[in-house]
Amino acid sequence: MKIKILLDVHIPPGVAGTLRRHFPGLDVQSIHETDWAALPDEVLLELLDAEKRTLVTRDVNSMPRHTNDRIAAGKTFAGVSYADSKRLKQTDVRGFIQRLVEALEKHGHEDWTCRSAWL
């Protein structure tokens, strides 16, 4: 699988392990496994771009603005996949995993540079 993923702070850390078991070759990290949880979004996007790692987040309020700001400044970002709490409740971890698995099966081999999608 081509895509590399970072699961953001509002996604339970156990989701990374579940995805690793489902996709043994998937490079997936929970932000809880790093020291990046307290970083400002702009810094996080810069680090993820350098690593070519797509962010999976529930931050539908500020993250789109930050990705748009990067594009406007002539910069790239490594992709963002959003989980909207209105369509996918935060307590529905099983549904979240199911949607993410489906998205990875369809698009996990693609280049996610400067792409955004919804789960």
N, CA, C and O atoms as a printed pandas DataFrame, in Angstrom:
     atom_number atom_name residue_name chain_id  residue_number  x_coord  y_coord  z_coord
0              1         N          MET        A               1    0.850   -1.172    0.000
1              2        CA          MET        A               1    0.000    0.000    0.000
2              3         C          MET        A               1    0.897    1.236    0.000
3              4         O          MET        A               1    1.846    1.323    0.779
4              5         N          LYS        A               2    0.595    2.165   -0.857
5              6        CA          LYS        A               2    1.427    3.353   -1.031
6              7         C          LYS        A               2    1.243    4.385    0.084
7              8         O          LYS        A               2    2.215    4.992    0.534
8              9         N          ILE        A               3    0.021    4.582    0.522
9             10        CA          ILE        A               3   -0.297    5.646    1.473
10            11         C          ILE        A               3    0.321    5.367    2.840
11            12         O          ILE        A               3    0.398    4.222    3.285
12            13         N          LYS        A               4    0.760    6.445    3.495
13            14        CA          LYS        A               4    1.206    6.406    4.891
14            15         C          LYS        A               4    0.249    7.323    5.652
15            16         O          LYS        A               4   -0.146    8.373    5.147
16            17         N          ILE        A               5   -0.119    6.924    6.858
17            18        CA          ILE        A               5   -1.182    7.626    7.582
18            19         C          ILE        A               5   -0.739    8.025    8.988
19            20         O          ILE        A               5    0.015    7.319    9.657
20            21         N          LEU        A               6   -1.243    9.195    9.406
21            22        CA          LEU        A               6   -1.191    9.596   10.809
22            23         C          LEU        A               6   -2.633    9.823   11.263
23            24         O          LEU        A               6   -3.365   10.609   10.661
24            25         N          LEU        A               7   -3.031    9.135   12.321
25            26        CA          LEU        A               7   -4.354    9.311   12.911
26            27         C          LEU        A               7   -4.257   10.417   13.950
27            28         O          LEU        A               7   -3.425   10.352   14.854
28            29         N          ASP        A               8   -5.097   11.422   13.824
29            30        CA          ASP        A               8   -5.033   12.615   14.662
30            31         C          ASP        A               8   -5.499   12.346   16.100
31            32         O          ASP        A               8   -5.932   11.244   16.436
32            33         N          VAL        A               9   -5.397   13.355   16.909
33            34        CA          VAL        A               9   -5.576   13.275   18.360
34            35         C          VAL        A               9   -6.967   12.789   18.789
35            36         O          VAL        A               9   -7.079   12.151   19.836
36            37         N          HIS        A              10   -8.010   13.060   18.035
37            38        CA          HIS        A              10   -9.365   12.672   18.430
38            39         C          HIS        A              10   -9.757   11.273   17.965
39            40         O          HIS        A              10  -10.915   10.871   18.086
40            41         N          ILE        A              11   -8.789   10.540   17.436
41            42        CA          ILE        A              11   -9.031    9.168   16.988
42            43         C          ILE        A              11   -8.358    8.238   17.995
43            44         O          ILE        A              11   -7.164    8.375   18.263
44            45         N          PRO        A              12   -9.113    7.299   18.551
45            46        CA          PRO        A              12   -8.533    6.415   19.573
46            47         C          PRO        A              12   -7.257    5.727   19.072
47            48         O          PRO        A              12   -7.210    5.262   17.933
48            49         N          PRO        A              13   -6.231    5.662   19.915
49            50        CA          PRO        A              13   -4.959    5.088   19.488
50            51         C          PRO        A              13   -5.057    3.634   19.031
51            52         O          PRO        A              13   -4.249    3.194   18.214
52            53         N          GLY        A              14   -6.032    2.882   19.543
53            54        CA          GLY        A              14   -6.195    1.486   19.154
54            55         C          GLY        A              14   -6.563    1.292   17.695
55            56         O          GLY        A              14   -6.384    0.202   17.152
56            57         N          VAL        A              15   -7.074    2.329   17.056
57            58        CA          VAL        A              15   -7.449    2.238   15.640
58            59         C          VAL        A              15   -6.214    1.918   14.794
59            60         O          VAL        A              15   -6.310    1.168   13.823
60            61         N          ALA        A              16   -5.064    2.476   15.151
61            62        CA          ALA        A              16   -3.833    2.208   14.389
62            63         C          ALA        A              16   -3.516    0.714   14.399
63            64         O          ALA        A              16   -3.192    0.146   13.355
64            65         N          GLY        A              17   -3.603    0.079   15.549
65            66        CA          GLY        A              17   -3.344   -1.357   15.646
66            67         C          GLY        A              17   -4.326   -2.176   14.842
67            68         O          GLY        A              17   -3.947   -3.155   14.198
68            69         N          THR        A              18   -5.585   -1.783   14.875
69            70        CA          THR        A              18   -6.605   -2.481   14.089
70            71         C          THR        A              18   -6.282   -2.392   12.604
71            72         O          THR        A              18   -6.387   -3.386   11.886
72            73         N          LEU        A              19   -5.892   -1.211   12.139
73            74        CA          LEU        A              19   -5.550   -1.040   10.725
74            75         C          LEU        A              19   -4.298   -1.841   10.358
75            76         O          LEU        A              19   -4.221   -2.400    9.264
76            77         N          ARG        A              20   -3.331   -1.899   11.254
77            78        CA          ARG        A              20   -2.112   -2.682   10.991
78            79         C          ARG        A              20   -2.437   -4.165   10.834
79            80         O          ARG        A              20   -1.856   -4.848    9.991
80            81         N          ARG        A              21   -3.369   -4.657   11.650
81            82        CA          ARG        A              21   -3.759   -6.069   11.542
82            83         C          ARG        A              21   -4.512   -6.318   10.236
83            84         O          ARG        A              21   -4.341   -7.362    9.607
84            85         N          HIS        A              22   -5.336   -5.372    9.834
85            86        CA          HIS        A              22   -6.126   -5.533    8.611
86            87         C          HIS        A              22   -5.256   -5.393    7.359
87            88         O          HIS        A              22   -5.443   -6.116    6.381
88            89         N          PHE        A              23   -4.304   -4.454    7.401
89            90        CA          PHE        A              23   -3.396   -4.190    6.278
90            91         C          PHE        A              23   -1.957   -4.322    6.782
91            92         O          PHE        A              23   -1.349   -3.316    7.148
92            93         N          PRO        A              24   -1.397   -5.532    6.811
93            94        CA          PRO        A              24   -0.061   -5.721    7.385
94            95         C          PRO        A              24    1.029   -4.821    6.804
95            96         O          PRO        A              24    1.992   -4.515    7.508
96            97         N          GLY        A              25    0.917   -4.391    5.562
97            98        CA          GLY        A              25    1.945   -3.536    4.966
98            99         C          GLY        A              25    1.705   -2.054    5.138
99           100         O          GLY        A              25    2.509   -1.246    4.673
100          101         N          LEU        A              26    0.618   -1.672    5.794
101          102        CA          LEU        A              26    0.260   -0.263    5.933
102          103         C          LEU        A              26    1.135    0.431    6.966
103          104         O          LEU        A              26    1.302   -0.059    8.082
104          105         N          ASP        A              27    1.687    1.568    6.588
105          106        CA          ASP        A              27    2.451    2.411    7.508
106          107         C          ASP        A              27    1.458    3.382    8.146
107          108         O          ASP        A              27    1.127    4.413    7.561
108          109         N          VAL        A              28    0.993    3.050    9.335
109          110        CA          VAL        A              28    0.012    3.878   10.039
110          111         C          VAL        A              28    0.508    4.136   11.458
111          112         O          VAL        A              28    0.988    3.233   12.143
112          113         N          GLN        A              29    0.380    5.384   11.876
113          114        CA          GLN        A              29    0.744    5.787   13.233
114          115         C          GLN        A              29   -0.421    6.547   13.842
115          116         O          GLN        A              29   -1.158    7.251   13.152
116          117         N          SER        A              30   -0.569    6.389   15.138
117          118        CA          SER        A              30   -1.452    7.259   15.897
118          119         C          SER        A              30   -0.604    8.425   16.378
119          120         O          SER        A              30    0.558    8.235   16.739
120          121         N          ILE        A              31   -1.159    9.614   16.387
121          122        CA          ILE        A              31   -0.420   10.768   16.902
122          123         C          ILE        A              31   -0.025   10.529   18.358
123          124         O          ILE        A              31    0.928   11.126   18.857
124          125         N          HIS        A              32   -0.775    9.641   19.038
125          126        CA          HIS        A              32   -0.481    9.303   20.429
126          127         C          HIS        A              32    0.811    8.489   20.554
127          128         O          HIS        A              32    1.354    8.357   21.651
128          129         N          GLU        A              33    1.303    7.946   19.445
129          130        CA          GLU        A              33    2.566    7.207   19.426
130          131         C          GLU        A              33    3.750    8.123   19.116
131          132         O          GLU        A              33    4.892    7.668   19.038
132          133         N          THR        A              34    3.474    9.398   18.943
133          134        CA          THR        A              34    4.506   10.375   18.596
134          135         C          THR        A              34    4.545   11.468   19.668
135          136         O          THR        A              34    3.799   11.418   20.645
136          137         N          ASP        A              35    5.412   12.443   19.474
137          138        CA          ASP        A              35    5.424   13.613   20.361
138          139         C          ASP        A              35    4.827   14.828   19.651
139          140         O          ASP        A              35    5.159   15.968   19.973
140          141         N          TRP        A              36    3.950   14.576   18.690
141          142        CA          TRP        A              36    3.378   15.639   17.862
142          143         C          TRP        A              36    2.010   16.138   18.314
143          144         O          TRP        A              36    1.503   17.098   17.734
144          145         N          ALA        A              37    1.401   15.539   19.307
145          146        CA          ALA        A              37    0.014   15.851   19.679
146          147         C          ALA        A              37   -0.202   17.323   20.031
147          148         O          ALA        A              37   -1.277   17.862   19.770
148          149         N          ALA        A              38    0.781   17.969   20.608
149          150        CA          ALA        A              38    0.617   19.363   21.040
150          151         C          ALA        A              38    1.068   20.374   19.985
151          152         O          ALA        A              38    1.004   21.580   20.219
152          153         N          LEU        A              39    1.516   19.897   18.839
153          154        CA          LEU        A              39    2.008   20.822   17.813
154          155         C          LEU        A              39    0.866   21.615   17.180
155          156         O          LEU        A              39   -0.237   21.088   17.033
156          157         N          PRO        A              40    1.108   22.860   16.808
157          158        CA          PRO        A              40    0.103   23.612   16.049
158          159         C          PRO        A              40   -0.139   22.922   14.705
159          160         O          PRO        A              40    0.757   22.283   14.154
160          161         N          ASP        A              41   -1.344   23.058   14.193
161          162        CA          ASP        A              41   -1.718   22.395   12.936
162          163         C          ASP        A              41   -0.756   22.713   11.797
163          164         O          ASP        A              41   -0.411   21.830   11.012
164          165         N          GLU        A              42   -0.327   23.957   11.703
165          166        CA          GLU        A              42    0.566   24.358   10.608
166          167         C          GLU        A              42    1.888   23.589   10.660
167          168         O          GLU        A              42    2.414   23.173    9.628
168          169         N          VAL        A              43    2.414   23.406   11.860
169          170        CA          VAL        A              43    3.670   22.675   12.040
170          171         C          VAL        A              43    3.450   21.192   11.735
171          172         O          VAL        A              43    4.280   20.556   11.085
172          173         N          LEU        A              44    2.345   20.656   12.202
173          174        CA          LEU        A              44    2.022   19.260   11.940
174          175         C          LEU        A              44    1.920   18.994   10.438
175          176         O          LEU        A              44    2.467   18.010    9.939
176          177         N          LEU        A              45    1.222   19.867    9.726
177          178        CA          LEU        A              45    1.106   19.691    8.269
178          179         C          LEU        A              45    2.465   19.751    7.582
179          180         O          LEU        A              45    2.703   19.023    6.618
180          181         N          GLU        A              46    3.349   20.600    8.062
181          182        CA          GLU        A              46    4.699   20.693    7.497
182          183         C          GLU        A              46    5.456   19.378    7.701
183          184         O          GLU        A              46    6.085   18.870    6.773
184          185         N          LEU        A              47    5.393   18.832    8.915
185          186        CA          LEU        A              47    6.065   17.562    9.208
186          187         C          LEU        A              47    5.481   16.421    8.375
187          188         O          LEU        A              47    6.214   15.599    7.825
188          189         N          LEU        A              48    4.161   16.386    8.294
189          190        CA          LEU        A              48    3.509   15.328    7.520
190          191         C          LEU        A              48    3.848   15.432    6.041
191          192         O          LEU        A              48    4.023   14.413    5.372
192          193         N          ASP        A              49    3.943   16.654    5.525
193          194        CA          ASP        A              49    4.311   16.838    4.126
194          195         C          ASP        A              49    5.721   16.307    3.881
195          196         O          ASP        A              49    5.974   15.652    2.869
196          197         N          ALA        A              50    6.628   16.585    4.797
197          198        CA          ALA        A              50    8.014   16.107    4.658
198          199         C          ALA        A              50    8.071   14.580    4.667
199          200         O          ALA        A              50    8.903   13.984    3.983
200          201         N          GLU        A              51    7.187   13.948    5.442
201          202        CA          GLU        A              51    7.149   12.487    5.528
202          203         C          GLU        A              51    6.242   11.854    4.473
203          204         O          GLU        A              51    6.204   10.632    4.334
204          205         N          LYS        A              52    5.512   12.692    3.730
205          206        CA          LYS        A              52    4.517   12.194    2.760
206          207         C          LYS        A              52    3.503   11.297    3.466
207          208         O          LYS        A              52    3.169   10.212    2.991
208          209         N          ARG        A              53    3.020   11.783    4.621
209          210        CA          ARG        A              53    2.086   11.029    5.450
210          211         C          ARG        A              53    0.743   11.752    5.499
211          212         O          ARG        A              53    0.675   12.913    5.901
212          213         N          THR        A              54   -0.303   11.079    5.099
213          214        CA          THR        A              54   -1.651   11.636    5.054
214          215         C          THR        A              54   -2.260   11.664    6.455
215          216         O          THR        A              54   -2.134   10.710    7.221
216          217         N          LEU        A              55   -2.916   12.764    6.770
217          218        CA          LEU        A              55   -3.566   12.938    8.062
218          219         C          LEU        A              55   -5.018   12.479    7.978
219          220         O          LEU        A              55   -5.737   12.826    7.040
220          221         N          VAL        A              56   -5.434   11.704    8.959
221          222        CA          VAL        A              56   -6.847   11.353    9.134
222          223         C          VAL        A              56   -7.284   12.070   10.395
223          224         O          VAL        A              56   -6.736   11.837   11.472
224          225         N          THR        A              57   -8.279   12.950   10.259
225          226        CA          THR        A              57   -8.635   13.845   11.364
226          227         C          THR        A              57  -10.133   14.072   11.446
227          228         O          THR        A              57  -10.873   13.844   10.489
228          229         N          ARG        A              58  -10.559   14.526   12.612
229          230        CA          ARG        A              58  -11.930   14.988   12.812
230          231         C          ARG        A              58  -11.987   16.514   12.838
231          232         O          ARG        A              58  -13.057   17.092   13.030
232          233         N          ASP        A              59  -10.858   17.158   12.648
233          234        CA          ASP        A              59  -10.776   18.620   12.697
234          235         C          ASP        A              59  -11.263   19.213   11.377
235          236         O          ASP        A              59  -10.474   19.542   10.492
236          237         N          VAL        A              60  -12.580   19.340   11.272
237          238        CA          VAL        A              60  -13.177   19.885   10.046
238          239         C          VAL        A              60  -13.347   21.397   10.136
239          240         O          VAL        A              60  -13.799   22.029    9.181
240          241         N          ASN        A              61  -12.989   21.976   11.274
241          242        CA          ASN        A              61  -13.139   23.416   11.451
242          243         C          ASN        A              61  -11.913   24.193   11.007
243          244         O          ASN        A              61  -12.032   25.137   10.226
244          245         N          SER        A              62  -10.734   23.814   11.489
245          246        CA          SER        A              62   -9.541   24.601   11.156
246          247         C          SER        A              62   -8.624   23.949   10.122
247          248         O          SER        A              62   -7.932   24.657    9.390
248          249         N          MET        A              63   -8.603   22.632   10.046
249          250        CA          MET        A              63   -7.652   21.978    9.135
250          251         C          MET        A              63   -7.877   22.356    7.667
251          252         O          MET        A              63   -6.893   22.555    6.955
252          253         N          PRO        A              64   -9.113   22.465    7.178
253          254        CA          PRO        A              64   -9.284   22.885    5.772
254          255         C          PRO        A              64   -8.667   24.269    5.506
255          256         O          PRO        A              64   -8.097   24.499    4.440
256          257         N          ARG        A              65   -8.778   25.165    6.455
257          258        CA          ARG        A              65   -8.178   26.499    6.292
258          259         C          ARG        A              65   -6.660   26.386    6.194
259          260         O          ARG        A              65   -6.035   27.051    5.368
260          261         N          HIS        A              66   -6.071   25.544    7.038
261          262        CA          HIS        A              66   -4.619   25.380    7.024
262          263         C          HIS        A              66   -4.130   24.754    5.706
263          264         O          HIS        A              66   -3.098   25.162    5.173
264          265         N          THR        A              67   -4.858   23.783    5.195
265          266        CA          THR        A              67   -4.436   23.182    3.921
266          267         C          THR        A              67   -4.591   24.189    2.789
267          268         O          THR        A              67   -3.741   24.259    1.901
268          269         N          ASN        A              68   -5.666   24.967    2.811
269          270        CA          ASN        A              68   -5.856   26.009    1.789
270          271         C          ASN        A              68   -4.765   27.075    1.877
271          272         O          ASN        A              68   -4.290   27.566    0.852
272          273         N          ASP        A              69   -4.368   27.432    3.097
273          274        CA          ASP        A              69   -3.286   28.407    3.281
274          275         C          ASP        A              69   -1.975   27.877    2.691
275          276         O          ASP        A              69   -1.214   28.632    2.085
276          277         N          ARG        A              70   -1.714   26.581    2.870
277          278        CA          ARG        A              70   -0.492   25.994    2.302
278          279         C          ARG        A              70   -0.525   26.082    0.773
279          280         O          ARG        A              70    0.475   26.447    0.154
280          281         N          ILE        A              71   -1.634   25.759    0.180
281          282        CA          ILE        A              71   -1.756   25.819   -1.281
282          283         C          ILE        A              71   -1.563   27.264   -1.754
283          284         O          ILE        A              71   -0.839   27.514   -2.718
284          285         N          ALA        A              72   -2.210   28.206   -1.074
285          286        CA          ALA        A              72   -2.097   29.624   -1.451
286          287         C          ALA        A              72   -0.659   30.125   -1.343
287          288         O          ALA        A              72   -0.255   31.024   -2.081
288          289         N          ALA        A              73    0.110   29.547   -0.425
289          290        CA          ALA        A              73    1.509   29.948   -0.236
290          291         C          ALA        A              73    2.458   29.179   -1.168
291          292         O          ALA        A              73    3.676   29.336   -1.082
292          293         N          GLY        A              74    1.901   28.354   -2.053
293          294        CA          GLY        A              74    2.736   27.593   -2.980
294          295         C          GLY        A              74    3.348   26.351   -2.366
295          296         O          GLY        A              74    4.303   25.794   -2.910
296          297         N          LYS        A              75    2.810   25.909   -1.237
297          298        CA          LYS        A              75    3.305   24.713   -0.561
298          299         C          LYS        A              75    2.354   23.547   -0.822
299          300         O          LYS        A              75    1.227   23.740   -1.278
300          301         N          THR        A              76    2.821   22.352   -0.530
301          302        CA          THR        A              76    1.973   21.174   -0.655
302          303         C          THR        A              76    1.614   20.657    0.729
303          304         O          THR        A              76    2.133   21.127    1.741
304          305         N          PHE        A              77    0.725   19.691    0.750
305          306        CA          PHE        A              77    0.454   18.920    1.960
306          307         C          PHE        A              77    0.225   17.480    1.520
307          308         O          PHE        A              77   -0.135   17.218    0.372
308          309         N          ALA        A              78    0.436   16.563    2.437
309          310        CA          ALA        A              78    0.459   15.143    2.075
310          311         C          ALA        A              78   -0.917   14.487    2.060
311          312         O          ALA        A              78   -1.020   13.261    2.010
312          313         N          GLY        A              79   -1.954   15.280    2.101
313          314        CA          GLY        A              79   -3.313   14.751    2.040
314          315         C          GLY        A              79   -3.974   14.753    3.407
315          316         O          GLY        A              79   -3.320   14.607    4.440
316          317         N          VAL        A              80   -5.292   14.921    3.383
317          318        CA          VAL        A              80   -6.088   14.890    4.608
318          319         C          VAL        A              80   -7.390   14.165    4.314
319          320         O          VAL        A              80   -8.043   14.414    3.300
320          321         N          SER        A              81   -7.751   13.277    5.205
321          322        CA          SER        A              81   -9.040   12.606    5.146
322          323         C          SER        A              81   -9.809   13.003    6.398
323          324         O          SER        A              81   -9.326   12.843    7.519
324          325         N          TYR        A              82  -11.015   13.524    6.189
325          326        CA          TYR        A              82  -11.821   14.059    7.286
326          327         C          TYR        A              82  -12.932   13.099    7.683
327          328         O          TYR        A              82  -13.552   12.456    6.835
328          329         N          ALA        A              83  -13.173   13.013    8.983
329          330        CA          ALA        A              83  -14.320   12.283    9.525
330          331         C          ALA        A              83  -15.202   13.309   10.214
331          332         O          ALA        A              83  -14.878   13.784   11.302
332          333         N          ASP        A              84  -16.300   13.644    9.590
333          334        CA          ASP        A              84  -17.232   14.626   10.124
334          335         C          ASP        A              84  -18.104   13.977   11.197
335          336         O          ASP        A              84  -18.762   12.970   10.936
336          337         N          SER        A              85  -18.110   14.543   12.389
337          338        CA          SER        A              85  -18.864   13.978   13.502
338          339         C          SER        A              85  -20.370   13.989   13.272
339          340         O          SER        A              85  -21.094   13.243   13.930
340          341         N          LYS        A              86  -20.851   14.808   12.365
341          342        CA          LYS        A              86  -22.289   14.810   12.061
342          343         C          LYS        A              86  -22.673   13.568   11.264
343          344         O          LYS        A              86  -23.749   13.004   11.460
344          345         N          ARG        A              87  -21.788   13.149   10.365
345          346        CA          ARG        A              87  -22.072   11.975    9.554
346          347         C          ARG        A              87  -21.525   10.687   10.165
347          348         O          ARG        A              87  -22.034    9.600    9.892
348          349         N          LEU        A              88  -20.498   10.810   10.983
349          350        CA          LEU        A              88  -19.849    9.660   11.579
350          351         C          LEU        A              88  -19.537   10.009   13.035
351          352         O          LEU        A              88  -18.515   10.625   13.334
352          353         N          LYS        A              89  -20.429    9.607   13.925
353          354        CA          LYS        A              89  -20.317    9.966   15.348
354          355         C          LYS        A              89  -18.965    9.564   15.927
355          356         O          LYS        A              89  -18.414    8.520   15.578
356          357         N          GLN        A              90  -18.444   10.390   16.802
357          358        CA          GLN        A              90  -17.147   10.138   17.412
358          359         C          GLN        A              90  -17.150    8.851   18.234
359          360         O          GLN        A              90  -16.110    8.210   18.382
360          361         N          THR        A              91  -18.294    8.474   18.764
361          362        CA          THR        A              91  -18.387    7.247   19.555
362          363         C          THR        A              91  -18.477    5.994   18.686
363          364         O          THR        A              91  -18.350    4.880   19.196
364          365         N          ASP        A              92  -18.693    6.160   17.395
365          366        CA          ASP        A              92  -18.829    5.018   16.476
366          367         C          ASP        A              92  -17.462    4.622   15.917
367          368         O          ASP        A              92  -17.174    4.834   14.739
368          369         N          VAL        A              93  -16.637    4.051   16.770
369          370        CA          VAL        A              93  -15.282    3.671   16.364
370          371         C          VAL        A              93  -15.337    2.572   15.306
371          372         O          VAL        A              93  -14.572    2.592   14.341
372          373         N          ARG        A              94  -16.230    1.629   15.488
373          374        CA          ARG        A              94  -16.368    0.539   14.513
374          375         C          ARG        A              94  -16.743    1.080   13.133
375          376         O          ARG        A              94  -16.164    0.667   12.128
376          377         N          GLY        A              95  -17.703    1.997   13.077
377          378        CA          GLY        A              95  -18.099    2.611   11.804
378          379         C          GLY        A              95  -16.961    3.420   11.193
379          380         O          GLY        A              95  -16.768    3.416    9.977
380          381         N          PHE        A              96  -16.215    4.110   12.041
381          382        CA          PHE        A              96  -15.054    4.877   11.578
382          383         C          PHE        A              96  -14.032    3.950   10.925
383          384         O          PHE        A              96  -13.555    4.216    9.822
384          385         N          ILE        A              97  -13.704    2.863   11.617
385          386        CA          ILE        A              97  -12.737    1.903   11.077
386          387         C          ILE        A              97  -13.245    1.318    9.764
387          388         O          ILE        A              97  -12.484    1.183    8.805
388          389         N          GLN        A              98  -14.519    0.972    9.721
389          390        CA          GLN        A              98  -15.094    0.390    8.500
390          391         C          GLN        A              98  -14.976    1.356    7.323
391          392         O          GLN        A              98  -14.591    0.950    6.226
392          393         N          ARG        A              99  -15.301    2.618    7.538
393          394        CA          ARG        A              99  -15.187    3.610    6.455
394          395         C          ARG        A              99  -13.741    3.825    6.041
395          396         O          ARG        A              99  -13.446    3.972    4.854
396          397         N          LEU        A             100  -12.843    3.843    7.010
397          398        CA          LEU        A             100  -11.425    4.030    6.698
398          399         C          LEU        A             100  -10.876    2.828    5.925
399          400         O          LEU        A             100  -10.106    3.002    4.980
400          401         N          VAL        A             101  -11.262    1.618    6.315
401          402        CA          VAL        A             101  -10.842    0.414    5.592
402          403         C          VAL        A             101  -11.337    0.476    4.145
403          404         O          VAL        A             101  -10.583    0.184    3.217
404          405         N          GLU        A             102  -12.586    0.851    3.956
405          406        CA          GLU        A             102  -13.141    0.955    2.598
406          407         C          GLU        A             102  -12.372    1.987    1.771
407          408         O          GLU        A             102  -12.068    1.750    0.601
408          409         N          ALA        A             103  -12.061    3.126    2.380
409          410        CA          ALA        A             103  -11.315    4.169    1.666
410          411         C          ALA        A             103   -9.906    3.692    1.312
411          412         O          ALA        A             103   -9.410    3.971    0.221
412          413         N          LEU        A             104   -9.271    2.981    2.224
413          414        CA          LEU        A             104   -7.924    2.476    1.957
414          415         C          LEU        A             104   -7.932    1.416    0.865
415          416         O          LEU        A             104   -7.029    1.376    0.030
416          417         N          GLU        A             105   -8.937    0.567    0.869
417          418        CA          GLU        A             105   -9.033   -0.447   -0.182
418          419         C          GLU        A             105   -9.202    0.190   -1.559
419          420         O          GLU        A             105   -8.658   -0.305   -2.546
420          421         N          LYS        A             106   -9.949    1.276   -1.622
421          422        CA          LYS        A             106  -10.181    1.962   -2.896
422          423         C          LYS        A             106   -9.040    2.886   -3.300
423          424         O          LYS        A             106   -8.679    2.955   -4.474
424          425         N          HIS        A             107   -8.467    3.603   -2.319
425          426        CA          HIS        A             107   -7.548    4.699   -2.645
426          427         C          HIS        A             107   -6.180    4.614   -1.966
427          428         O          HIS        A             107   -5.381    5.542   -2.091
428          429         N          GLY        A             108   -5.898    3.548   -1.267
429          430        CA          GLY        A             108   -4.648    3.433   -0.525
430          431         C          GLY        A             108   -3.406    3.346   -1.390
431          432         O          GLY        A             108   -2.297    3.576   -0.907
432          433         N          HIS        A             109   -3.575    3.020   -2.650
433          434        CA          HIS        A             109   -2.434    2.905   -3.561
434          435         C          HIS        A             109   -2.158    4.209   -4.313
435          436         O          HIS        A             109   -1.202    4.295   -5.083
436          437         N          GLU        A             110   -2.994    5.216   -4.088
437          438        CA          GLU        A             110   -2.896    6.469   -4.833
438          439         C          GLU        A             110   -2.009    7.493   -4.122
439          440         O          GLU        A             110   -1.759    7.399   -2.920
440          441         N          ASP        A             111   -1.549    8.461   -4.889
441          442        CA          ASP        A             111   -0.802    9.594   -4.342
442          443         C          ASP        A             111   -1.817   10.580   -3.751
443          444         O          ASP        A             111   -2.747   11.007   -4.435
444          445         N          TRP        A             112   -1.632   10.932   -2.491
445          446        CA          TRP        A             112   -2.575   11.816   -1.806
446          447         C          TRP        A             112   -2.083   13.250   -1.696
447          448         O          TRP        A             112   -2.700   14.052   -0.995
448          449         N          THR        A             113   -1.016   13.590   -2.354
449          450        CA          THR        A             113   -0.487   14.952   -2.273
450          451         C          THR        A             113   -1.560   15.964   -2.647
451          452         O          THR        A             113   -2.153   15.896   -3.724
452          453         N          CYS        A             114   -1.799   16.903   -1.740
453          454        CA          CYS        A             114   -2.766   17.996   -1.920
454          455         C          CYS        A             114   -4.200   17.514   -2.146
455          456         O          CYS        A             114   -5.000   18.222   -2.758
456          457         N          ARG        A             115   -4.524   16.337   -1.665
457          458        CA          ARG        A             115   -5.887   15.815   -1.773
458          459         C          ARG        A             115   -6.581   15.848   -0.414
459          460         O          ARG        A             115   -5.955   15.677    0.632
460          461         N          SER        A             116   -7.879   16.072   -0.463
461          462        CA          SER        A             116   -8.716   15.982    0.729
462          463         C          SER        A             116   -9.907   15.101    0.389
463          464         O          SER        A             116  -10.376   15.082   -0.749
464          465         N          ALA        A             117  -10.387   14.377    1.384
465          466        CA          ALA        A             117  -11.539   13.488    1.181
466          467         C          ALA        A             117  -12.314   13.371    2.487
467          468         O          ALA        A             117  -11.826   13.729    3.558
468          469         N          TRP        A             118  -13.518   12.865    2.367
469          470        CA          TRP        A             118  -14.381   12.641    3.540
470          471         C          TRP        A             118  -14.635   11.163    3.702
471          472         O          TRP        A             118  -14.858   10.448    2.725
472          473         N          LEU        A             119  -14.600   10.701    4.951
473          474        CA          LEU        A             119  -14.948    9.308    5.240
474          475         C          LEU        A             119  -16.449    9.182    5.341
475          476         O          LEU        A             119  -16.961    8.089    5.579
